[in-house]
């Protein structure tokens, strides 16, 4: 069973991977907020469903492709 803490940790790992993909430390606050908004568009249940199939890095890659 995947706990709320597991989902929260996964969400944080995805967010950190998204930052790395978008420029790392050079990403400004506006860019970070944009990434947070993208990630917030996914519910805990949606993330929980995908966790067994996608690493945080794979999820970040999918979310940042545009």
PDBQT receptor file of N, H, CA, C and O in Angstrom, charges set to zero:
ATOM      1  N   UNK A   1       0.837  -1.185   0.000  1.00  0.00    +0.000 N 
ATOM      2  CA  UNK A   1       0.000   0.000   0.000  1.00  0.00    +0.000 C 
ATOM      3  C   UNK A   1       0.881   1.248   0.000  1.00  0.00    +0.000 C 
ATOM      4  O   UNK A   1       1.844   1.336   0.763  1.00  0.00    +0.000 OA
ATOM      5  N   UNK A   2       0.560   2.176  -0.827  1.00  0.00    +0.000 N 
ATOM      6  H   UNK A   2      -0.222   2.105  -1.447  1.00  0.00    +0.000 HD
ATOM      7  CA  UNK A   2       1.325   3.415  -0.929  1.00  0.00    +0.000 C 
ATOM      8  C   UNK A   2       0.708   4.444   0.015  1.00  0.00    +0.000 C 
ATOM      9  O   UNK A   2      -0.475   4.767  -0.093  1.00  0.00    +0.000 OA
ATOM     10  N   UNK A   3       1.517   4.952   0.937  1.00  0.00    +0.000 N 
ATOM     11  H   UNK A   3       2.478   4.689   1.024  1.00  0.00    +0.000 HD
ATOM     12  CA  UNK A   3       1.031   5.888   1.948  1.00  0.00    +0.000 C 
ATOM     13  C   UNK A   3       1.065   7.330   1.442  1.00  0.00    +0.000 C 
ATOM     14  O   UNK A   3       1.674   7.624   0.414  1.00  0.00    +0.000 OA
ATOM     15  N   UNK A   4       0.407   8.214   2.171  1.00  0.00    +0.000 N 
ATOM     16  H   UNK A   4      -0.088   7.975   3.006  1.00  0.00    +0.000 HD
ATOM     17  CA  UNK A   4       0.420   9.646   1.878  1.00  0.00    +0.000 C 
ATOM     18  C   UNK A   4       1.857  10.167   1.930  1.00  0.00    +0.000 C 
ATOM     19  O   UNK A   4       2.245  10.998   1.108  1.00  0.00    +0.000 OA
ATOM     20  N   UNK A   5       2.636   9.688   2.880  1.00  0.00    +0.000 N 
ATOM     21  H   UNK A   5       2.321   9.014   3.547  1.00  0.00    +0.000 HD
ATOM     22  CA  UNK A   5       4.039  10.107   2.976  1.00  0.00    +0.000 C 
ATOM     23  C   UNK A   5       4.828   9.685   1.737  1.00  0.00    +0.000 C 
ATOM     24  O   UNK A   5       5.689  10.427   1.266  1.00  0.00    +0.000 OA
ATOM     25  N   UNK A   6       4.534   8.494   1.209  1.00  0.00    +0.000 N 
ATOM     26  H   UNK A   6       3.834   7.891   1.592  1.00  0.00    +0.000 HD
ATOM     27  CA  UNK A   6       5.192   8.023  -0.012  1.00  0.00    +0.000 C 
ATOM     28  C   UNK A   6       4.845   8.925  -1.192  1.00  0.00    +0.000 C 
ATOM     29  O   UNK A   6       5.712   9.276  -1.991  1.00  0.00    +0.000 OA
ATOM     30  N   UNK A   7       3.580   9.293  -1.292  1.00  0.00    +0.000 N 
ATOM     31  H   UNK A   7       2.875   9.008  -0.642  1.00  0.00    +0.000 HD
ATOM     32  CA  UNK A   7       3.130  10.169  -2.392  1.00  0.00    +0.000 C 
ATOM     33  C   UNK A   7       3.785  11.537  -2.260  1.00  0.00    +0.000 C 
ATOM     34  O   UNK A   7       4.254  12.102  -3.247  1.00  0.00    +0.000 OA
ATOM     35  N   UNK A   8       3.818  12.069  -1.038  1.00  0.00    +0.000 N 
ATOM     36  H   UNK A   8       3.436  11.609  -0.236  1.00  0.00    +0.000 HD
ATOM     37  CA  UNK A   8       4.450  13.378  -0.815  1.00  0.00    +0.000 C 
ATOM     38  C   UNK A   8       5.929  13.354  -1.179  1.00  0.00    +0.000 C 
ATOM     39  O   UNK A   8       6.439  14.297  -1.783  1.00  0.00    +0.000 OA
ATOM     40  N   UNK A   9       6.613  12.281  -0.812  1.00  0.00    +0.000 N 
ATOM     41  H   UNK A   9       6.199  11.515  -0.321  1.00  0.00    +0.000 HD
ATOM     42  CA  UNK A   9       8.038  12.154  -1.139  1.00  0.00    +0.000 C 
ATOM     43  C   UNK A   9       8.232  12.041  -2.653  1.00  0.00    +0.000 C 
ATOM     44  O   UNK A   9       9.150  12.643  -3.209  1.00  0.00    +0.000 OA
ATOM     45  N   UNK A  10       7.380  11.279  -3.307  1.00  0.00    +0.000 N 
ATOM     46  H   UNK A  10       6.635  10.789  -2.855  1.00  0.00    +0.000 HD
ATOM     47  CA  UNK A  10       7.442  11.124  -4.764  1.00  0.00    +0.000 C 
ATOM     48  C   UNK A  10       7.196  12.471  -5.441  1.00  0.00    +0.000 C 
ATOM     49  O   UNK A  10       7.919  12.847  -6.363  1.00  0.00    +0.000 OA
ATOM     50  N   UNK A  11       6.171  13.198  -4.980  1.00  0.00    +0.000 N 
ATOM     51  H   UNK A  11       5.583  12.892  -4.231  1.00  0.00    +0.000 HD
ATOM     52  CA  UNK A  11       5.857  14.515  -5.549  1.00  0.00    +0.000 C 
ATOM     53  C   UNK A  11       7.071  15.437  -5.434  1.00  0.00    +0.000 C 
ATOM     54  O   UNK A  11       7.392  16.154  -6.382  1.00  0.00    +0.000 OA
ATOM     55  N   UNK A  12       7.746  15.425  -4.286  1.00  0.00    +0.000 N 
ATOM     56  H   UNK A  12       7.485  14.842  -3.516  1.00  0.00    +0.000 HD
ATOM     57  CA  UNK A  12       8.928  16.267  -4.080  1.00  0.00    +0.000 C 
ATOM     58  C   UNK A  12      10.061  15.842  -5.009  1.00  0.00    +0.000 C 
ATOM     59  O   UNK A  12      10.757  16.692  -5.563  1.00  0.00    +0.000 OA
ATOM     60  N   UNK A  13      10.250  14.550  -5.181  1.00  0.00    +0.000 N 
ATOM     61  H   UNK A  13       9.684  13.859  -4.730  1.00  0.00    +0.000 HD
ATOM     62  CA  UNK A  13      11.299  14.054  -6.078  1.00  0.00    +0.000 C 
ATOM     63  C   UNK A  13      11.005  14.442  -7.525  1.00  0.00    +0.000 C 
ATOM     64  O   UNK A  13      11.919  14.796  -8.271  1.00  0.00    +0.000 OA
ATOM     65  N   UNK A  14       9.747  14.379  -7.920  1.00  0.00    +0.000 N 
ATOM     66  H   UNK A  14       9.005  14.092  -7.315  1.00  0.00    +0.000 HD
ATOM     67  CA  UNK A  14       9.360  14.792  -9.276  1.00  0.00    +0.000 C 
ATOM     68  C   UNK A  14       9.641  16.277  -9.454  1.00  0.00    +0.000 C 
ATOM     69  O   UNK A  14      10.199  16.695 -10.468  1.00  0.00    +0.000 OA
ATOM     70  N   UNK A  15       9.252  17.070  -8.463  1.00  0.00    +0.000 N 
ATOM     71  H   UNK A  15       8.799  16.731  -7.639  1.00  0.00    +0.000 HD
ATOM     72  CA  UNK A  15       9.474  18.519  -8.528  1.00  0.00    +0.000 C 
ATOM     73  C   UNK A  15      10.961  18.846  -8.669  1.00  0.00    +0.000 C 
ATOM     74  O   UNK A  15      11.338  19.683  -9.490  1.00  0.00    +0.000 OA
ATOM     75  N   UNK A  16      11.793  18.197  -7.880  1.00  0.00    +0.000 N 
ATOM     76  H   UNK A  16      11.487  17.518  -7.213  1.00  0.00    +0.000 HD
ATOM     77  CA  UNK A  16      13.234  18.433  -7.952  1.00  0.00    +0.000 C 
ATOM     78  C   UNK A  16      13.794  18.013  -9.308  1.00  0.00    +0.000 C 
ATOM     79  O   UNK A  16      14.676  18.682  -9.846  1.00  0.00    +0.000 OA
ATOM     80  N   UNK A  17      13.296  16.926  -9.857  1.00  0.00    +0.000 N 
ATOM     81  H   UNK A  17      12.579  16.383  -9.420  1.00  0.00    +0.000 HD
ATOM     82  CA  UNK A  17      13.732  16.486 -11.184  1.00  0.00    +0.000 C 
ATOM     83  C   UNK A  17      13.280  17.474 -12.250  1.00  0.00    +0.000 C 
ATOM     84  O   UNK A  17      14.014  17.733 -13.205  1.00  0.00    +0.000 OA
ATOM     85  N   UNK A  18      12.077  18.029 -12.098  1.00  0.00    +0.000 N 
ATOM     86  H   UNK A  18      11.481  17.818 -11.323  1.00  0.00    +0.000 HD
ATOM     87  CA  UNK A  18      11.579  19.027 -13.054  1.00  0.00    +0.000 C 
ATOM     88  C   UNK A  18      12.474  20.265 -13.037  1.00  0.00    +0.000 C 
ATOM     89  O   UNK A  18      12.785  20.828 -14.086  1.00  0.00    +0.000 OA
ATOM     90  N   UNK A  19      12.880  20.681 -11.853  1.00  0.00    +0.000 N 
ATOM     91  H   UNK A  19      12.627  20.223 -11.000  1.00  0.00    +0.000 HD
ATOM     92  CA  UNK A  19      13.774  21.839 -11.735  1.00  0.00    +0.000 C 
ATOM     93  C   UNK A  19      15.083  21.562 -12.462  1.00  0.00    +0.000 C 
ATOM     94  O   UNK A  19      15.577  22.410 -13.205  1.00  0.00    +0.000 OA
ATOM     95  N   UNK A  20      15.644  20.376 -12.247  1.00  0.00    +0.000 N 
ATOM     96  H   UNK A  20      15.243  19.687 -11.643  1.00  0.00    +0.000 HD
ATOM     97  CA  UNK A  20      16.908  20.033 -12.932  1.00  0.00    +0.000 C 
ATOM     98  C   UNK A  20      16.736  20.080 -14.449  1.00  0.00    +0.000 C 
ATOM     99  O   UNK A  20      17.619  20.560 -15.159  1.00  0.00    +0.000 OA
ATOM    100  N   UNK A  21      15.609  19.586 -14.945  1.00  0.00    +0.000 N 
ATOM    101  H   UNK A  21      14.891  19.196 -14.368  1.00  0.00    +0.000 HD
ATOM    102  CA  UNK A  21      15.367  19.564 -16.386  1.00  0.00    +0.000 C 
ATOM    103  C   UNK A  21      15.173  20.967 -16.967  1.00  0.00    +0.000 C 
ATOM    104  O   UNK A  21      15.432  21.190 -18.150  1.00  0.00    +0.000 OA
ATOM    105  N   UNK A  22      14.729  21.887 -16.160  1.00  0.00    +0.000 N 
ATOM    106  H   UNK A  22      14.518  21.706 -15.199  1.00  0.00    +0.000 HD
ATOM    107  CA  UNK A  22      14.451  23.243 -16.626  1.00  0.00    +0.000 C 
ATOM    108  C   UNK A  22      15.542  24.241 -16.295  1.00  0.00    +0.000 C 
ATOM    109  O   UNK A  22      15.326  25.445 -16.430  1.00  0.00    +0.000 OA
ATOM    110  N   UNK A  23      16.696  23.784 -15.870  1.00  0.00    +0.000 N 
ATOM    111  H   UNK A  23      16.872  22.806 -15.760  1.00  0.00    +0.000 HD
ATOM    112  CA  UNK A  23      17.799  24.717 -15.677  1.00  0.00    +0.000 C 
ATOM    113  C   UNK A  23      18.397  24.742 -14.294  1.00  0.00    +0.000 C 
ATOM    114  O   UNK A  23      19.345  25.486 -14.045  1.00  0.00    +0.000 OA
ATOM    115  N   UNK A  24      17.868  23.949 -13.392  1.00  0.00    +0.000 N 
ATOM    116  H   UNK A  24      17.098  23.344 -13.594  1.00  0.00    +0.000 HD
ATOM    117  CA  UNK A  24      18.461  23.850 -12.062  1.00  0.00    +0.000 C 
ATOM    118  C   UNK A  24      18.423  25.147 -11.291  1.00  0.00    +0.000 C 
ATOM    119  O   UNK A  24      17.398  25.826 -11.232  1.00  0.00    +0.000 OA
ATOM    120  N   UNK A  25      19.549  25.479 -10.703  1.00  0.00    +0.000 N 
ATOM    121  H   UNK A  25      20.381  24.927 -10.751  1.00  0.00    +0.000 HD
ATOM    122  CA  UNK A  25      19.643  26.663  -9.839  1.00  0.00    +0.000 C 
ATOM    123  C   UNK A  25      19.356  27.963 -10.589  1.00  0.00    +0.000 C 
ATOM    124  O   UNK A  25      18.989  28.958  -9.964  1.00  0.00    +0.000 OA
ATOM    125  N   UNK A  26      19.512  27.977 -11.892  1.00  0.00    +0.000 N 
ATOM    126  H   UNK A  26      19.810  27.169 -12.400  1.00  0.00    +0.000 HD
ATOM    127  CA  UNK A  26      19.281  29.204 -12.650  1.00  0.00    +0.000 C 
ATOM    128  C   UNK A  26      17.792  29.481 -12.880  1.00  0.00    +0.000 C 
ATOM    129  O   UNK A  26      17.433  30.548 -13.377  1.00  0.00    +0.000 OA
ATOM    130  N   UNK A  27      16.926  28.533 -12.523  1.00  0.00    +0.000 N 
ATOM    131  H   UNK A  27      17.217  27.665 -12.119  1.00  0.00    +0.000 HD
ATOM    132  CA  UNK A  27      15.487  28.711 -12.707  1.00  0.00    +0.000 C 
ATOM    133  C   UNK A  27      14.969  29.743 -11.708  1.00  0.00    +0.000 C 
ATOM    134  O   UNK A  27      15.197  29.622 -10.505  1.00  0.00    +0.000 OA
ATOM    135  N   UNK A  28      14.268  30.763 -12.220  1.00  0.00    +0.000 N 
ATOM    136  H   UNK A  28      14.083  30.862 -13.198  1.00  0.00    +0.000 HD
ATOM    137  CA  UNK A  28      13.767  31.819 -11.337  1.00  0.00    +0.000 C 
ATOM    138  C   UNK A  28      12.499  31.386 -10.601  1.00  0.00    +0.000 C 
ATOM    139  O   UNK A  28      11.952  30.314 -10.858  1.00  0.00    +0.000 OA
ATOM    140  N   UNK A  29      12.043  32.236  -9.685  1.00  0.00    +0.000 N 
ATOM    141  H   UNK A  29      12.487  33.108  -9.477  1.00  0.00    +0.000 HD
ATOM    142  CA  UNK A  29      10.867  31.913  -8.867  1.00  0.00    +0.000 C 
ATOM    143  C   UNK A  29       9.631  31.683  -9.717  1.00  0.00    +0.000 C 
ATOM    144  O   UNK A  29       8.841  30.783  -9.431  1.00  0.00    +0.000 OA
ATOM    145  N   UNK A  30       9.454  32.481 -10.754  1.00  0.00    +0.000 N 
ATOM    146  H   UNK A  30      10.095  33.212 -10.987  1.00  0.00    +0.000 HD
ATOM    147  CA  UNK A  30       8.300  32.314 -11.636  1.00  0.00    +0.000 C 
ATOM    148  C   UNK A  30       8.321  30.937 -12.295  1.00  0.00    +0.000 C 
ATOM    149  O   UNK A  30       7.287  30.275 -12.386  1.00  0.00    +0.000 OA
ATOM    150  N   UNK A  31       9.473  30.514 -12.746  1.00  0.00    +0.000 N 
ATOM    151  H   UNK A  31      10.313  31.051 -12.672  1.00  0.00    +0.000 HD
ATOM    152  CA  UNK A  31       9.611  29.197 -13.356  1.00  0.00    +0.000 C 
ATOM    153  C   UNK A  31       9.338  28.082 -12.369  1.00  0.00    +0.000 C 
ATOM    154  O   UNK A  31       8.731  27.070 -12.720  1.00  0.00    +0.000 OA
ATOM    155  N   UNK A  32       9.784  28.262 -11.135  1.00  0.00    +0.000 N 
ATOM    156  H   UNK A  32      10.277  29.084 -10.850  1.00  0.00    +0.000 HD
ATOM    157  CA  UNK A  32       9.527  27.257 -10.094  1.00  0.00    +0.000 C 
ATOM    158  C   UNK A  32       8.039  27.169  -9.774  1.00  0.00    +0.000 C 
ATOM    159  O   UNK A  32       7.506  26.078  -9.571  1.00  0.00    +0.000 OA
ATOM    160  N   UNK A  33       7.369  28.320  -9.729  1.00  0.00    +0.000 N 
ATOM    161  H   UNK A  33       7.801  29.207  -9.894  1.00  0.00    +0.000 HD
ATOM    162  CA  UNK A  33       5.927  28.324  -9.464  1.00  0.00    +0.000 C 
ATOM    163  C   UNK A  33       5.167  27.648 -10.603  1.00  0.00    +0.000 C 
ATOM    164  O   UNK A  33       4.187  26.941 -10.369  1.00  0.00    +0.000 OA
ATOM    165  N   UNK A  34       5.617  27.868 -11.818  1.00  0.00    +0.000 N 
ATOM    166  H   UNK A  34       6.413  28.443 -12.007  1.00  0.00    +0.000 HD
ATOM    167  CA  UNK A  34       4.992  27.214 -12.972  1.00  0.00    +0.000 C 
ATOM    168  C   UNK A  34       5.099  25.691 -12.842  1.00  0.00    +0.000 C 
ATOM    169  O   UNK A  34       4.134  24.970 -13.097  1.00  0.00    +0.000 OA
ATOM    170  N   UNK A  35       6.271  25.215 -12.447  1.00  0.00    +0.000 N 
ATOM    171  H   UNK A  35       7.055  25.800 -12.240  1.00  0.00    +0.000 HD
ATOM    172  CA  UNK A  35       6.459  23.774 -12.272  1.00  0.00    +0.000 C 
ATOM    173  C   UNK A  35       5.591  23.239 -11.143  1.00  0.00    +0.000 C 
ATOM    174  O   UNK A  35       5.024  22.152 -11.252  1.00  0.00    +0.000 OA
ATOM    175  N   UNK A  36       5.488  23.999 -10.061  1.00  0.00    +0.000 N 
ATOM    176  H   UNK A  36       5.949  24.882  -9.972  1.00  0.00    +0.000 HD
ATOM    177  CA  UNK A  36       4.628  23.577  -8.951  1.00  0.00    +0.000 C 
ATOM    178  C   UNK A  36       3.173  23.479  -9.405  1.00  0.00    +0.000 C 
ATOM    179  O   UNK A  36       2.461  22.546  -9.035  1.00  0.00    +0.000 OA
ATOM    180  N   UNK A  37       2.740  24.443 -10.204  1.00  0.00    +0.000 N 
ATOM    181  H   UNK A  37       3.318  25.202 -10.505  1.00  0.00    +0.000 HD
ATOM    182  CA  UNK A  37       1.360  24.431 -10.697  1.00  0.00    +0.000 C 
ATOM    183  C   UNK A  37       1.098  23.210 -11.575  1.00  0.00    +0.000 C 
ATOM    184  O   UNK A  37       0.043  22.583 -11.484  1.00  0.00    +0.000 OA
ATOM    185  N   UNK A  38       2.061  22.881 -12.419  1.00  0.00    +0.000 N 
ATOM    186  H   UNK A  38       2.919  23.390 -12.494  1.00  0.00    +0.000 HD
ATOM    187  CA  UNK A  38       1.915  21.696 -13.265  1.00  0.00    +0.000 C 
ATOM    188  C   UNK A  38       1.765  20.457 -12.396  1.00  0.00    +0.000 C 
ATOM    189  O   UNK A  38       0.888  19.626 -12.632  1.00  0.00    +0.000 OA
ATOM    190  N   UNK A  39       2.614  20.339 -11.403  1.00  0.00    +0.000 N 
ATOM    191  H   UNK A  39       3.327  21.015 -11.212  1.00  0.00    +0.000 HD
ATOM    192  CA  UNK A  39       2.594  19.163 -10.538  1.00  0.00    +0.000 C 
ATOM    193  C   UNK A  39       1.337  19.119  -9.673  1.00  0.00    +0.000 C 
ATOM    194  O   UNK A  39       0.800  18.043  -9.411  1.00  0.00    +0.000 OA
ATOM    195  N   UNK A  40       0.865  20.289  -9.227  1.00  0.00    +0.000 N 
ATOM    196  H   UNK A  40       1.301  21.164  -9.439  1.00  0.00    +0.000 HD
ATOM    197  CA  UNK A  40      -0.349  20.341  -8.407  1.00  0.00    +0.000 C 
ATOM    198  C   UNK A  40      -1.595  19.933  -9.196  1.00  0.00    +0.000 C 
ATOM    199  O   UNK A  40      -2.623  19.599  -8.607  1.00  0.00    +0.000 OA
ATOM    200  N   UNK A  41      -1.503  19.959 -10.518  1.00  0.00    +0.000 N 
ATOM    201  H   UNK A  41      -0.668  20.230 -10.996  1.00  0.00    +0.000 HD
ATOM    202  CA  UNK A  41      -2.655  19.569 -11.320  1.00  0.00    +0.000 C 
ATOM    203  C   UNK A  41      -2.917  18.063 -11.237  1.00  0.00    +0.000 C 
ATOM    204  O   UNK A  41      -3.939  17.583 -11.728  1.00  0.00    +0.000 OA
ATOM    205  N   UNK A  42      -2.007  17.326 -10.625  1.00  0.00    +0.000 N 
ATOM    206  H   UNK A  42      -1.177  17.715 -10.226  1.00  0.00    +0.000 HD
ATOM    207  CA  UNK A  42      -2.167  15.887 -10.437  1.00  0.00    +0.000 C 
ATOM    208  C   UNK A  42      -2.536  15.614  -8.983  1.00  0.00    +0.000 C 
ATOM    209  O   UNK A  42      -1.843  16.052  -8.065  1.00  0.00    +0.000 OA
ATOM    210  N   UNK A  43      -3.624  14.892  -8.786  1.00  0.00    +0.000 N 
ATOM    211  H   UNK A  43      -4.187  14.536  -9.532  1.00  0.00    +0.000 HD
ATOM    212  CA  UNK A  43      -4.052  14.540  -7.435  1.00  0.00    +0.000 C 
ATOM    213  C   UNK A  43      -3.123  13.475  -6.863  1.00  0.00    +0.000 C 
ATOM    214  O   UNK A  43      -2.352  12.842  -7.584  1.00  0.00    +0.000 OA
ATOM    215  N   UNK A  44      -3.219  13.298  -5.553  1.00  0.00    +0.000 N 
ATOM    216  H   UNK A  44      -3.845  13.812  -4.968  1.00  0.00    +0.000 HD
ATOM    217  CA  UNK A  44      -2.451  12.239  -4.901  1.00  0.00    +0.000 C 
ATOM    218  C   UNK A  44      -2.811  10.885  -5.505  1.00  0.00    +0.000 C 
ATOM    219  O   UNK A  44      -1.937  10.043  -5.709  1.00  0.00    +0.000 OA
ATOM    220  N   UNK A  45      -4.089  10.675  -5.789  1.00  0.00    +0.000 N 
ATOM    221  H   UNK A  45      -4.799  11.360  -5.624  1.00  0.00    +0.000 HD
ATOM    222  CA  UNK A  45      -4.527   9.398  -6.360  1.00  0.00    +0.000 C 
ATOM    223  C   UNK A  45      -3.920   9.169  -7.744  1.00  0.00    +0.000 C 
ATOM    224  O   UNK A  45      -3.527   8.049  -8.072  1.00  0.00    +0.000 OA
ATOM    225  N   UNK A  46      -3.843  10.212  -8.545  1.00  0.00    +0.000 N 
ATOM    226  H   UNK A  46      -4.163  11.121  -8.279  1.00  0.00    +0.000 HD
ATOM    227  CA  UNK A  46      -3.251  10.076  -9.878  1.00  0.00    +0.000 C 
ATOM    228  C   UNK A  46      -1.762   9.743  -9.778  1.00  0.00    +0.000 C 
ATOM    229  O   UNK A  46      -1.255   8.889 -10.505  1.00  0.00    +0.000 OA
ATOM    230  N   UNK A  47      -1.079  10.424  -8.878  1.00  0.00    +0.000 N 
ATOM    231  H   UNK A  47      -1.491  11.118  -8.288  1.00  0.00    +0.000 HD
ATOM    232  CA  UNK A  47       0.344  10.128  -8.691  1.00  0.00    +0.000 C 
ATOM    233  C   UNK A  47       0.538   8.723  -8.153  1.00  0.00    +0.000 C 
ATOM    234  O   UNK A  47       1.426   7.996  -8.598  1.00  0.00    +0.000 OA
ATOM    235  N   UNK A  48      -0.291   8.343  -7.198  1.00  0.00    +0.000 N 
ATOM    236  H   UNK A  48      -1.013   8.933  -6.836  1.00  0.00    +0.000 HD
ATOM    237  CA  UNK A  48      -0.198   7.005  -6.599  1.00  0.00    +0.000 C 
ATOM    238  C   UNK A  48      -0.366   5.934  -7.668  1.00  0.00    +0.000 C 
ATOM    239  O   UNK A  48       0.332   4.920  -7.653  1.00  0.00    +0.000 OA
ATOM    240  N   UNK A  49      -1.286   6.158  -8.588  1.00  0.00    +0.000 N 
ATOM    241  H   UNK A  49      -1.853   6.982  -8.600  1.00  0.00    +0.000 HD
ATOM    242  CA  UNK A  49      -1.512   5.201  -9.662  1.00  0.00    +0.000 C 
ATOM    243  C   UNK A  49      -0.263   5.026 -10.525  1.00  0.00    +0.000 C 
ATOM    244  O   UNK A  49       0.065   3.905 -10.913  1.00  0.00    +0.000 OA
ATOM    245  N   UNK A  50       0.439   6.125 -10.829  1.00  0.00    +0.000 N 
ATOM    246  H   UNK A  50       0.172   7.036 -10.513  1.00  0.00    +0.000 HD
ATOM    247  CA  UNK A  50       1.594   6.066 -11.715  1.00  0.00    +0.000 C 
ATOM    248  C   UNK A  50       2.909   5.715 -11.063  1.00  0.00    +0.000 C 
ATOM    249  O   UNK A  50       3.863   5.351 -11.750  1.00  0.00    +0.000 OA
ATOM    250  N   UNK A  51       2.977   5.817  -9.750  1.00  0.00    +0.000 N 
ATOM    251  H   UNK A  51       2.202   6.113  -9.191  1.00  0.00    +0.000 HD
ATOM    252  CA  UNK A  51       4.248   5.593  -9.048  1.00  0.00    +0.000 C 
ATOM    253  C   UNK A  51       4.904   4.241  -9.348  1.00  0.00    +0.000 C 
ATOM    254  O   UNK A  51       6.123   4.193  -9.517  1.00  0.00    +0.000 OA
ATOM    255  N   UNK A  52       4.149   3.150  -9.421  1.00  0.00    +0.000 N 
ATOM    256  H   UNK A  52       3.159   3.189  -9.284  1.00  0.00    +0.000 HD
ATOM    257  CA  UNK A  52       4.811   1.862  -9.691  1.00  0.00    +0.000 C 
ATOM    258  C   UNK A  52       5.382   1.753 -11.110  1.00  0.00    +0.000 C 
ATOM    259  O   UNK A  52       6.198   0.874 -11.387  1.00  0.00    +0.000 OA
ATOM    260  N   UNK A  53       4.955   2.637 -11.995  1.00  0.00    +0.000 N 
ATOM    261  H   UNK A  53       4.292   3.351 -11.770  1.00  0.00    +0.000 HD
ATOM    262  CA  UNK A  53       5.322   2.527 -13.404  1.00  0.00    +0.000 C 
ATOM    263  C   UNK A  53       6.328   3.571 -13.872  1.00  0.00    +0.000 C 
ATOM    264  O   UNK A  53       6.988   3.378 -14.894  1.00  0.00    +0.000 OA
ATOM    265  N   UNK A  54       6.454   4.678 -13.137  1.00  0.00    +0.000 N 
ATOM    266  H   UNK A  54       5.918   4.835 -12.307  1.00  0.00    +0.000 HD
ATOM    267  CA  UNK A  54       7.316   5.788 -13.566  1.00  0.00    +0.000 C 
ATOM    268  C   UNK A  54       8.214   6.252 -12.432  1.00  0.00    +0.000 C 
ATOM    269  O   UNK A  54       7.745   6.508 -11.323  1.00  0.00    +0.000 OA
ATOM    270  N   UNK A  55       9.502   6.358 -12.712  1.00  0.00    +0.000 N 
ATOM    271  H   UNK A  55       9.883   6.150 -13.613  1.00  0.00    +0.000 HD
ATOM    272  CA  UNK A  55      10.402   6.955 -11.735  1.00  0.00    +0.000 C 
ATOM    273  C   UNK A  55      10.086   8.449 -11.649  1.00  0.00    +0.000 C 
ATOM    274  O   UNK A  55       9.448   8.994 -12.551  1.00  0.00    +0.000 OA
ATOM    275  N   UNK A  56      10.518   9.111 -10.590  1.00  0.00    +0.000 N 
ATOM    276  H   UNK A  56      11.036   8.669  -9.857  1.00  0.00    +0.000 HD
ATOM    277  CA  UNK A  56      10.311  10.557 -10.524  1.00  0.00    +0.000 C 
ATOM    278  C   UNK A  56      10.909  11.286 -11.735  1.00  0.00    +0.000 C 
ATOM    279  O   UNK A  56      10.343  12.265 -12.220  1.00  0.00    +0.000 OA
ATOM    280  N   UNK A  57      12.045  10.803 -12.210  1.00  0.00    +0.000 N 
ATOM    281  H   UNK A  57      12.505  10.007 -11.816  1.00  0.00    +0.000 HD
ATOM    282  CA  UNK A  57      12.691  11.437 -13.362  1.00  0.00    +0.000 C 
ATOM    283  C   UNK A  57      11.855  11.258 -14.635  1.00  0.00    +0.000 C 
ATOM    284  O   UNK A  57      11.741  12.178 -15.445  1.00  0.00    +0.000 OA
ATOM    285  N   UNK A  58      11.278  10.073 -14.800  1.00  0.00    +0.000 N 
ATOM    286  H   UNK A  58      11.370   9.326 -14.142  1.00  0.00    +0.000 HD
ATOM    287  CA  UNK A  58      10.429   9.829 -15.981  1.00  0.00    +0.000 C 
ATOM    288  C   UNK A  58       9.172  10.701 -15.923  1.00  0.00    +0.000 C 
ATOM    289  O   UNK A  58       8.749  11.261 -16.934  1.00  0.00    +0.000 OA
ATOM    290  N   UNK A  59       8.591  10.809 -14.748  1.00  0.00    +0.000 N 
ATOM    291  H   UNK A  59       8.934  10.354 -13.926  1.00  0.00    +0.000 HD
ATOM    292  CA  UNK A  59       7.402  11.644 -14.584  1.00  0.00    +0.000 C 
ATOM    293  C   UNK A  59       7.746  13.101 -14.863  1.00  0.00    +0.000 C 
ATOM    294  O   UNK A  59       6.991  13.802 -15.537  1.00  0.00    +0.000 OA
ATOM    295  N   UNK A  60       8.875  13.554 -14.349  1.00  0.00    +0.000 N 
ATOM    296  H   UNK A  60       9.488  12.985 -13.802  1.00  0.00    +0.000 HD
ATOM    297  CA  UNK A  60       9.314  14.939 -14.588  1.00  0.00    +0.000 C 
ATOM    298  C   UNK A  60       9.507  15.198 -16.072  1.00  0.00    +0.000 C 
ATOM    299  O   UNK A  60       9.120  16.252 -16.577  1.00  0.00    +0.000 OA
ATOM    300  N   UNK A  61      10.097  14.252 -16.764  1.00  0.00    +0.000 N 
ATOM    301  H   UNK A  61      10.410  13.395 -16.354  1.00  0.00    +0.000 HD
ATOM    302  CA  UNK A  61      10.319  14.391 -18.202  1.00  0.00    +0.000 C 
ATOM    303  C   UNK A  61       8.974  14.530 -18.933  1.00  0.00    +0.000 C 
ATOM    304  O   UNK A  61       8.827  15.387 -19.803  1.00  0.00    +0.000 OA
ATOM    305  N   UNK A  62       8.015  13.702 -18.584  1.00  0.00    +0.000 N 
ATOM    306  H   UNK A  62       8.134  13.005 -17.876  1.00  0.00    +0.000 HD
ATOM    307  CA  UNK A  62       6.692  13.766 -19.232  1.00  0.00    +0.000 C 
ATOM    308  C   UNK A  62       6.021  15.108 -18.950  1.00  0.00    +0.000 C 
ATOM    309  O   UNK A  62       5.400  15.686 -19.842  1.00  0.00    +0.000 OA
ATOM    310  N   UNK A  63       6.140  15.608 -17.726  1.00  0.00    +0.000 N 
ATOM    311  H   UNK A  63       6.645  15.139 -17.002  1.00  0.00    +0.000 HD
ATOM    312  CA  UNK A  63       5.464  16.843 -17.347  1.00  0.00    +0.000 C 
ATOM    313  C   UNK A  63       6.113  18.086 -17.923  1.00  0.00    +0.000 C 
ATOM    314  O   UNK A  63       5.449  19.110 -18.086  1.00  0.00    +0.000 OA
ATOM    315  N   UNK A  64       7.394  18.015 -18.233  1.00  0.00    +0.000 N 
ATOM    316  H   UNK A  64       7.933  17.183 -18.101  1.00  0.00    +0.000 HD
ATOM    317  CA  UNK A  64       8.085  19.195 -18.747  1.00  0.00    +0.000 C 
ATOM    318  C   UNK A  64       8.201  19.219 -20.259  1.00  0.00    +0.000 C 
ATOM    319  O   UNK A  64       8.691  20.197 -20.823  1.00  0.00    +0.000 OA
ATOM    320  N   UNK A  65       7.754  18.150 -20.932  1.00  0.00    +0.000 N 
ATOM    321  H   UNK A  65       7.356  17.356 -20.473  1.00  0.00    +0.000 HD
ATOM    322  CA  UNK A  65       7.763  18.144 -22.386  1.00  0.00    +0.000 C 
ATOM    323  C   UNK A  65       6.671  19.070 -22.902  1.00  0.00    +0.000 C 
ATOM    324  O   UNK A  65       5.509  18.965 -22.511  1.00  0.00    +0.000 OA
ATOM    325  N   UNK A  66       7.061  19.965 -23.776  1.00  0.00    +0.000 N 
ATOM    326  H   UNK A  66       8.005  20.050 -24.094  1.00  0.00    +0.000 HD
ATOM    327  CA  UNK A  66       6.072  20.892 -24.342  1.00  0.00    +0.000 C 
ATOM    328  C   UNK A  66       6.501  21.322 -25.696  1.00  0.00    +0.000 C 
ATOM    329  O   UNK A  66       5.806  22.104 -26.345  1.00  0.00    +0.000 OA
TER     330      UNK A  66
